[in-house]
């Protein structure tokens, strides 16, 4: 049996349960879980030529059933101020197994509330309300890998195990299986005493993405490189102070300042000079059009 739930920060609201409680209700007649593509084409002498195919923004719709008006008001409080750009996560599970949100085992889309009608209580005592969620992301599933900066240290992994490949005291790498069918941006967090951090993504033995920063990371500081266009940054953080280090990226045209994770099997390689201690955390999301 498939199930749906919403999260906003640490708050969770289940919309797949007929057992109405403080944060549980039911969404009937869900639509928009697939995709719609806009195809531009033209015909020449009875032959069709496709110019472009573009996935259109998705709307996930349904009918929310509430126990009473009081539960509807609690849901409205959960949503918060709808004019803000803050998104809600719409999770969709096709299994009947219990879902553990902490392990990020399920797929979700970032959504905004586009429409929520306040209906009437029917003859069964149920308040029926139409809802439209505007999806502002593809289907995603978060992944986090922590690499220990030591040649013989035990690998630290969360939430899954990945095989390690050591190439010396200042090099560490991990195999990545991007089971999404789309390349995805990533966030690299370096908490170590080191300098000139370099990250590369290899696929089939070839370097497909690489970035290098001429930065010294001292004790008590950490560096964040995020390739997500919505939150893009290359920053050095020290005692709550943020320093933009984007301009310290490698000038060589064979490098880019931000890297992405391709679909399929690849390897993420981190290297730097004079690593003393610390860790590198790689965060990314599997992304798909359909699940």
Helices and strands as residue ranges (DSSP letters): E 3-8, E 11-14, E 16-21, E 24-31, E 37-44, E 47-55, E 59-66, H 69-79, E 88-93, G 101-103, E 107-116, E 127-135, E 139-148, E 156-157, E 164-166, E 171-178, E 184-192, E 194-203, E 206-212, E 216-217, E 221-226, E 233-238, E 241-244, G 246-248, E 260-261, E 264-273, E 278-288
